């Protein structure tokens, strides 16, 4: 039997539809789907940004200056272009489409994200998704860490017009090598017109973020970009009305409420206040190779 066999019978409907809010950051469009008033989190995913598509002319660049994080893990996944990551651990890594940058902030880390300097003289395209995953309470203050996984390390499942890259977690009997801290799934799915793919049902909270194209679920049509969230246990089949691409995501619910202020995530408001002091005082440390500028605390 195919691992992507559509569920028999009718698909259950979408529970929540979220139109992402678009912001322009220096000519770089970002669509933010999470957090949202309708849904603060999907499993451990508390933040979901669809970056681009953007075109940088020669001399233009993405320059996200050094900034701090606590209490979360960042997952950067590109579909087009490249970004160079540096952090206070000394990590220096270019990320390319299909690879994964996973940064565990834990008790505190700072990083920068920039266009590689050697590419800035040419026209470049950039598109991708950046997610924040809240760390479980037991790991909020874990040691910071950075991991990079090349495209070749990411499992690929293909069948009947569907190709699925398992970016993180477990789904359809496969496991990604990307380090996660709780039950999670995150997948990049390409689906041909007329094909159908089921959503894994072993995870309590589930959603898809439609990057490209148009799909049908339980008779309703949805066009990109949109986040679609589903009820626990419902059998969901996604049918492509044209060639489409979407991210599947979810996992177990958060083990308690989280506070988000700027780039800080914590179960404790007091911990966030301390993080503000630490960033202002320089306690996060400097980033080797990118220590001449930084983003100050907002307002």
ZATORVO-440679 format. One record per residue (C-alpha): residue in three letters; x, z, y. Coordinates in pm, whole numbers, plus 50000, padded with zeros to 5 digits. Each point is the difference from the previous one (the first is absolute). Layout:
<gumis>
ALAXZY
...
</gumis>
This chain:
<gumis>
UNK500005000050000
UNK501244991850350
UNK501165029750206
UNK497994985650291
UNK496764993149814
UNK497185004650250
UNK497615028049918
UNK496824988949825
UNK496765001350190
UNK499475003150373
UNK502675013750230
UNK499175031350201
UNK499834995850378
UNK502545010050262
UNK499485035350135
UNK501834997850336
UNK501084969950205
UNK502725005950260
UNK500994974150257
UNK503605008050100
UNK500765007250363
UNK502544976150150
UNK502745011350233
UNK502664979350172
UNK503405016449988
UNK502354979450217
UNK498474967449888
UNK499855011549639
UNK496415003349869
UNK499255029749773
UNK496625005349830
UNK499405036649914
UNK497505005949717
UNK500825036749930
UNK499375026050123
UNK496464990450112
UNK496925019150106
UNK498224987449687
UNK502835009849763
UNK503015021650073
UNK501854992749675
UNK499844980349674
UNK501685021649738
UNK503395009550148
UNK499904970650245
UNK499385014550346
UNK501344971350209
UNK499834962449947
UNK501374974850249
UNK499794962449951
UNK502964986850201
UNK499864964850142
UNK499904971949936
UNK502484997050286
UNK502434973450111
UNK503195011050176
UNK501634973450215
UNK503824998750013
UNK501145031250183
UNK496805019449928
UNK500015027749741
UNK498225029249842
UNK501715031550130
UNK498365032449888
UNK502455025750135
UNK500945031649808
UNK497005022949947
UNK499245029749770
UNK497655007549709
UNK499045030749795
UNK497625006449708
UNK499544964149885
UNK501564969949831
UNK500124966150169
UNK499604968649790
UNK501014967150162
UNK499004967449828
UNK500504966050161
UNK498364967049916
UNK502074980050252
UNK503215005850195
UNK502405029549992
UNK500595034450156
UNK503205020650003
UNK499565037449930
UNK502425027750099
UNK499465037749972
UNK501645033750050
UNK501105000749634
UNK502294970650075
UNK497784974449824
UNK500434964350127
UNK497744974949823
UNK498424966450075
UNK496574995349845
UNK498804965449898
UNK496594987849875
UNK498955015149668
UNK502535028550011
UNK499115036450072
UNK501505024950243
UNK498835035349915
UNK501075028050233
UNK499085036049917
UNK499965019650326
UNK499315034349850
UNK501435027150227
UNK501204973850248
UNK501694966450046
UNK500424974850282
UNK500314962549962
UNK500024967250191
UNK498554966249910
UNK501434968950164
UNK500394962749953
UNK503384993549835
UNK502494991750276
UNK501354969049822
UNK496554983550005
UNK499155005450367
UNK501264966150114
UNK497354981249801
UNK496204998849988
UNK498645024749744
UNK496635009349849
UNK499045035449901
UNK496995012649803
UNK499585030749784
UNK498315033049931
UNK501335034450076
UNK498355030349844
UNK500395037550030
UNK499265021349696
UNK499425037250057
UNK502205021149775
UNK498245025849779
UNK500145035750131
UNK502725009049750
UNK502234972250134
UNK499325000350375
UNK503405016250067
UNK501964981349733
UNK503454986350079
UNK499874966650184
UNK500984969349799
UNK500084962150021
UNK499534974949719
UNK500114962049998
UNK498604978849717
UNK500794962949983
UNK497254975249918
UNK501344996549646
UNK499235036949932
UNK496284996950084
UNK497764993249695
UNK497974967750015
UNK496814994549800
UNK498554964749994
UNK496994984449832
UNK497014977250069
UNK500774991850364
UNK501045035450092
UNK503555012350069
UNK500485037450060
UNK503235016350123
UNK499805037449925
UNK501715013850311
UNK499595036949911
UNK498285022449748
UNK498084990149688
UNK497304974049928
UNK498884978449707
UNK502395017949765
UNK503074992150212
UNK502195023250209
UNK502104992950308
UNK503475015850028
UNK499275010550361
UNK500165037950034
UNK496595015650070
UNK498915036550011
UNK496434998049866
UNK497604976449823
UNK500254967850203
UNK499514962649974
UNK501044973150245
UNK500054963149915
UNK500434966450171
UNK497464975949849
UNK499924962150035
UNK496774984549871
UNK499084963349973
UNK496684986150118
UNK497355006449735
UNK502035026349814
UNK498985036549962
UNK501895032849974
UNK498755035049914
UNK501005031250191
UNK501605026849779
UNK497495027849935
UNK502355027849885
UNK500655011150360
UNK497425020450190
UNK500494984850346
UNK500424962350028
UNK499984972550261
UNK501284965250070
UNK501444986950324
UNK499304962750029
UNK503024983050153
UNK498974963649965
UNK496964979949898
UNK496425008749907
UNK498635019049699
UNK496625008849849
UNK499085034249861
UNK496515007149864
UNK498594970150192
UNK501535009850335
UNK502654978550165
UNK503015013950188
UNK502624982150207
UNK503525011850087
UNK501075022850153
UNK497855028849871
UNK500325032449800
UNK497385005149728
UNK499595034549840
UNK498085007249677
UNK498215029049834
UNK501785018949719
UNK499264985849658
UNK498214968550117
UNK501004968249819
UNK501244975350256
UNK500764963049959
UNK501554980050285
UNK499314962649993
UNK501944975950219
UNK497974974750201
UNK503294983450099
UNK503635008249930
UNK500345036350111
UNK502465028850014
UNK499325037150018
UNK501595034049945
UNK498355023249745
UNK500615036750080
UNK498925035249919
UNK500585029949777
UNK499025036349973
UNK498455016750308
UNK502195020350233
UNK500425036349895
UNK498735012850334
UNK499614988450360
UNK502924985150193
UNK500745000450370
UNK501524968850155
UNK501745000850336
UNK502094969850099
UNK502374994649704
UNK499555034849854
UNK497715008849707
UNK499485035349872
UNK497475024149857
UNK501135023950277
UNK499524995450374
UNK502825024950057
UNK502374978449794
UNK499214970350222
UNK500755020850309
UNK503385008949851
UNK500684963349927
UNK499414992150368
UNK502605025950097
UNK502434987349737
UNK499794964150123
UNK500455009650364
UNK502975022549917
UNK501754974449782
UNK499605019949678
UNK499024968749804
UNK503524986750051
UNK501304965650094
UNK499714966949817
UNK503414985349911
UNK500224965550157
UNK496975005750225
UNK500655031550202
UNK499874987650361
UNK496235001550060
UNK496845016149865
UNK496265002850058
UNK499095031850191
UNK496975021449915
UNK496794984650138
UNK498615012950328
</gumis>
